[in-house]
Amino acid sequence: MLSDIISAGQILEMQEVKRNAPETEGEQEEKKVHRTKVFDVLSEDQLEVMMPIEKGLMVLLPVDGEFELWFYTENGLYQCYARVLDRYKSNNVYIAVMELTSNLRKHQRREYYRFSCALEMNSREMDEEEIKALQEKQLYFKSGLPVKQSTIVDISGGGLRFISTFNYNTDALLYCNFVLRTKGGMKEYQMAGKVLAVREVEGKPGSYEHRVQYLNMDVDEREEIIKYIFEQERKQRHKERSI
């Protein structure tokens, strides 16, 4: 039942589906993934979603447009297809009414929602002994080695993105250290990660963005980070409702 799984305020991602249409040079932009929120569940096959906002501009979803949807819930990620039935403005919120065109099913591949944040992090490149332990599916970190400070700007159960005034090479193996405020109090995390991509931040010479994937991560710690993200999302939704 849709209402048993999906509720107002939940994060969703959506990507337009082009049926039986050849790919063109502009197709890549059309297939962009948009992030927004559920506004309300109307029935077991219809829901309202807020129009996505990209770089401060509203993305107007086309009536009859078909989209693939991914819903981030406390019980995991769910996926379905839906088409836009109507769109309107309600209490200064621009809304699209969507009708499901497929069953809602639990989805396994797109596991991790990226949560925007600003968290302090220390990092350094791993040395030979640490890399050898990693190759043997173990985690071993030396203490007392010099680290560099940076800021995590989004985090997920699969990795993180950070901004720094220095840059690592792509494929570099890193030791990452940061602290999260959990229900049990402040907890320190020590992670091994692989740099997937590095780029200079546009308009900020000397600042670099790094995307990092966790390696050999403890299952319990991954779940803790996912729970932290959901808890922060709940707090954010509560603040928005109280304004």
N, C-alpha and C positions, 0 to 999 in steps of 0.2 A: 504494500500500500504506500503510495507516494507520501501521504501525510505522516506516516509512521517513520519515514526516513529523512525527509526534507522539511526544513522549517525556515521561517523568516530570519534573515540576517546571515544565513550561511554563505560562505564564499563559493563561487562557481567560476569556472573558466569555460569559454565557448569559442568555437571555431566554425566559420561558415563552411558549409558543404556545397560543392558544385557538382551536381549530378550530370553525368554524360556530357561533360564539357571539356574540350581539349585545353591543356595548360597553355597559357600565354605568358608573355614577359611580365605582365602585371599580376599574374596569379599569386605570386608569393605574398604580396601585400594583402590581397583579398583573403588569404588563408591565415592571416595573423590571429593569434590567440588573444582574446580579450578577457579581462578579469572584472567581475562585478559581484553583486550579491542578490540573493533571493529576497524579493519584497514581500510576497505572500503566496501561499498555496491555496488555489481556488477550488480545486477538485482533485480527483485521483488521476487526472490526465492533463490538468491545466495549472499553470502557475504564473505569477507576475515576477519579472526580474527588472532590476534597475538598469537603465541604459549605461553602458560602460563609459568611462571617462579615460581618455588617452591624452597625456600631456596637456591637461587642463581643458580639453575639448571633448564634447559629448560625441559618442559614436552612435549614429542613428541607425538602428537595426531595421532592415527592410521588411515590410509586410510580405508574407509568404516565403521569406528567406528561411532556409533550413540550416540548422546548426547542430554540431555535436557538442554536448554539454558534459562537464565533469563537476560533480558536487563533492566538496570536502566536508565530511561529517565526522563525528566522534567515533563512528564505527567503521571508518575507512572511506575509500573513494568510490563513488558511484558514477556510472556513465549511461547516457541515453542520447537519442536524437529527438529534436523538436523543431517545430516551425513557428514563425511569428504570426499570430492571428490578428493582433491589433496593437496599437501603441497610443499612449495618451499621457497627459500630465495630471498628477494628483498631489495636492498639497506641496507644490513646487518640486515634485520628484517626477522625472520622466521615466515612464514604465513601458515595458513590452510584455504583452500577454503571449505566452508560449504554450503550445499543445504538444504533448509527447507523441512522437510517431514510432516509437519503439519502447520495449520494456526497459525499466530501470534495472540495471544489473551492477553488481559489485565489480569494480575494475581493479586489476592488479598492477598494470604496467606503470601508470603515471602516479607513483606512490606519494610523492612528497610535495606539499605546498610550501612555497617560499614565503616566509614571514619577514616583512620589512622591519628593521630595527636599527639601533645604534648601540653596539656593545663593544667594549674595549677587548682587545685580544693581543696576546703575545705570540710570536712565531719565530721560527728559525728553520734552516734546512737540517734535515736529519743527517747524522754522521754514518759511517760505514757499519758500525756495530748495530745501530738502530735499524738501518735498512736491511741488514742480514736477518735480524729478528723478524722484521716485517715480511720478508720473503718466506720465512718459515711459519707464517700465519700466527705470529706472536706480536705483542706490543711491549716494547722496552724503550724507555726514555731516560737519558742521562740527566741528572740534576746539575744546576749551577752553570750551565752553558749560557752565553749571552743571547738575549732575544731582542726582537724588534717589535715596537708597538704599532698597532693599526686599529681600524674600526670595522667591525662586522656591520654590513648594511642590509643583508638578508640572510636568513638561516632556515634550514629545513632538516628533515630526518635523513637526507642523503648528502648534504654538503652545505657550503656557505659561500658568501661573496663578501670580500673585504676591500677597503680602500686604504692605501698607504702612500707614504712619500718615498718608497723604494719599490723595486720590482724584482720578483723571482722569475726564473725561466719557466716556460711551459714544460710540463712533465716533472718539475722538481717535486721531491717528496719532503713534506713539511711536518714539523711538530707544531701543533696549535694548542693554545691554552686560553680558556675564557671561563667566565662565571655566569651562571644563570640563577635567577631567583625562583625557586620551586616552592611547592606547598610545604616541603620539609625544611625550607630555609635556603640560604645561599649554597650553591654546589659548584665546585670547580670541575671542569672537564679538560682532559688531556687527550688530544686526538692526533692520529696520523692522517695526513691528507695528500692528495695529488693535485697539482695545479693543472687545471684543464685549459684555461685561457687567461691571457693577460692583455690589457690595453690601457693606454693613457686616457685619463678622464677628459672628455671633451670640455674645452674652456678652462681647464685647470692644469696647466703645464707643471710637470713634476709630481702629479698625483696619478696613482695607478690602481686599476680595478683588477682583482684576481678572483677567478671562480675555482673553487676547491671541492673535490670529492673526497668524502671520508673513506679510509681504508681500514679493513679488519676491525670494524667498529663493534663494540659490545652491544648485543641485542637490547639489553635492558637500558643502556644509555640512549640508544636510538629512540626507544619508546618514551623515555623521559623527555627528550627534546621535542618529540611530537606532541606530548601532553602539554609541555610548556607553551608551544605555539598555539594550541587550541585554547589554553587558559588565557593567553594574552588577547586572542581574538574575542573571547567572551567578554573580557574587561573592556575592550574597545567598543564592542556593540552596546554594552551597558552605558558607557559614557555618551555614545551617540544618541541613545534613546532618552537620556536624562537631560539633554540640551534643549 
